[in-house]
Amino acid sequence: MTTKDEHDGVSTSGRRILISVNASAESEDALQWTLQNLYRPGDVLHFLHVVPRQEPATTYGAPPVDFLPHQNPNTIQKLAEQAQSFIKDRLLPMLGDMQPDPVVHVVKSDVDTDSIGNVVCQRAETLAVVAVVIAGHSKSEVGDFFMGSVTNFCLHHCKKPVLVVH
């Protein structure tokens, strides 16, 4: 596993595919779909997990704020470690001995849907991927209205093709 926090310099003759993941079964489904329908030998898979800057906003749907007086300074690091563990323990075993090795990007960002979606779209541009694969989560229209949808944001703003796996 190669871990990258910023832009990477991986050179390959294969295509680059970005899979936006979080710690969910839907992310596993998105990877499985990618392996069965999109991946070709020699392609490089890039896993992207965006770690929210403020945990309470993502947990409870609270609006993002710049200052939380009682936030544990180790929270962001712990979330990044949990993201890496999910990828290592649940996603990488699905790949077997695939070559080249996948690249893991764990990026710390703001918590609102637009900011996380922007990270996904910008990373897709930077990496010059052929597609962004993202899981479609089953939220109600009311949930999308109040908490937003990263998937919906990416569908409307990414300059690269976005494939939503349901």
C-alpha positions in Angstrom: 0.0 0.0 0.0 1.3 3.4 -0.9 0.0 6.3 1.2 -0.1 9.8 -0.1 -1.2 13.0 1.8 -0.6 15.3 -1.1 -0.2 15.0 -4.9 1.6 11.8 -5.9 4.2 11.2 -8.5 3.1 7.6 -9.5 3.9 7.0 -13.1 2.3 4.2 -14.9 1.2 3.2 -18.4 -2.2 2.2 -17.1 -5.2 4.3 -16.4 -5.9 6.0 -13.1 -9.2 5.4 -11.4 -10.2 7.3 -8.3 -12.5 5.5 -5.8 -13.9 7.9 -3.1 -14.4 5.8 0.0 -15.6 6.1 3.6 -15.9 3.4 6.2 -19.1 1.8 4.8 -20.2 -1.4 3.1 -21.2 0.8 0.1 -17.5 1.6 -0.4 -16.7 -2.1 -0.5 -19.5 -2.5 -3.1 -18.1 0.4 -5.2 -14.7 -1.3 -5.2 -16.1 -4.7 -6.1 -18.1 -3.1 -9.0 -14.9 -1.3 -10.1 -12.9 -4.5 -10.1 -15.6 -6.4 -12.1 -16.6 -3.7 -14.6 -13.9 -1.0 -15.0 -10.5 -2.2 -13.9 -8.0 -3.5 -16.4 -4.6 -5.0 -15.6 -2.1 -2.2 -15.2 -4.6 0.4 -14.0 -3.7 2.2 -10.8 -6.5 2.5 -8.2 -6.5 5.6 -6.1 -8.5 5.4 -2.9 -9.5 8.8 -1.5 -10.9 9.2 2.0 -11.6 12.7 3.1 -11.3 13.2 6.9 -13.6 15.8 8.3 -11.9 18.7 10.1 -14.6 18.7 12.8 -16.1 15.4 13.9 -19.3 16.8 15.5 -20.5 18.3 12.3 -20.2 15.0 10.4 -21.6 12.9 13.2 -24.6 15.1 14.0 -25.2 17.0 10.9 -24.4 20.3 12.6 -23.3 23.2 10.3 -19.5 23.6 10.0 -17.8 26.0 12.3 -14.3 27.3 12.5 -13.9 26.8 16.3 -15.1 24.1 18.6 -13.9 25.0 22.2 -13.9 21.4 23.5 -12.7 19.5 20.5 -10.0 16.9 21.2 -6.9 17.9 19.2 -6.2 14.2 18.6 -9.6 13.6 17.0 -8.5 14.4 13.4 -5.5 12.1 13.7 -7.6 9.3 15.1 -10.1 9.7 12.2 -7.3 9.5 9.7 -5.9 6.4 11.4 -9.4 4.8 11.3 -9.7 5.6 7.6 -6.4 4.0 6.9 -7.3 0.9 8.9 -10.6 0.5 7.0 -8.8 0.7 3.7 -6.1 -1.7 4.9 -8.4 -4.2 6.6 -11.5 -4.2 4.3 -10.6 -2.9 0.9 -7.0 -3.9 0.2 -7.7 -7.7 0.8 -10.2 -7.5 -2.0 -7.4 -6.7 -4.4 -5.3 -9.8 -4.0 -1.8 -9.4 -5.5 -2.8 -6.6 -7.9 0.0 -4.7 -9.5 0.7 -1.9 -9.5 -0.1 -1.3 -5.8 -3.0 1.0 -5.1 -2.4 4.5 -3.8 -4.2 5.7 -0.7 -5.0 9.4 -0.2 -6.2 10.5 3.2 -7.0 14.2 3.0 -8.1 16.4 5.9 -10.8 18.9 4.8 -13.8 20.9 5.9 -16.9 19.1 6.7 -19.6 20.5 4.5 -20.7 18.5 1.4 -19.4 21.1 -1.0 -15.9 21.1 0.6 -15.6 17.3 0.6 -17.0 17.1 -3.0 -14.5 19.8 -4.0 -11.7 17.7 -2.6 -12.9 14.7 -4.7 -13.3 16.7 -7.9 -10.0 18.5 -7.5 -8.1 15.3 -6.7 -9.7 13.7 -9.8 -8.3 16.6 -12.0 -4.9 16.6 -10.4 -4.5 12.8 -10.9 -5.9 13.0 -14.4 -8.2 10.0 -13.7 -10.4 8.3 -16.3 -13.2 8.1 -13.8 -14.4 8.8 -10.3 -16.2 5.9 -8.7 -18.3 6.8 -5.7 -20.9 4.9 -3.7 -24.5 6.1 -3.7 -25.7 6.2 -0.2 -29.4 5.7 0.5 -30.4 8.9 2.1 -33.8 10.4 1.9 -34.5 13.6 -0.1 -34.9 15.3 3.3 -31.5 14.0 4.5 -29.9 15.3 1.2 -31.5 18.7 1.7 -30.3 19.1 5.3 -27.0 17.3 5.2 -26.2 17.4 1.5 -24.8 14.7 -0.7 -21.1 14.5 -1.7 -22.2 12.1 -4.5 -24.7 14.7 -5.9 -22.1 17.4 -5.7 -19.6 15.3 -7.6 -22.1 14.4 -10.3 -22.7 18.1 -10.9 -19.2 19.6 -10.5 -16.6 17.0 -11.5 -14.9 17.5 -14.9 -14.1 13.8 -15.0 -16.8 11.1 -15.5 -18.4 10.1 -12.2 -19.8 6.5 -11.8 -22.2 6.1 -8.9 -22.5 2.5 -7.6 -25.8 1.7 -5.9 
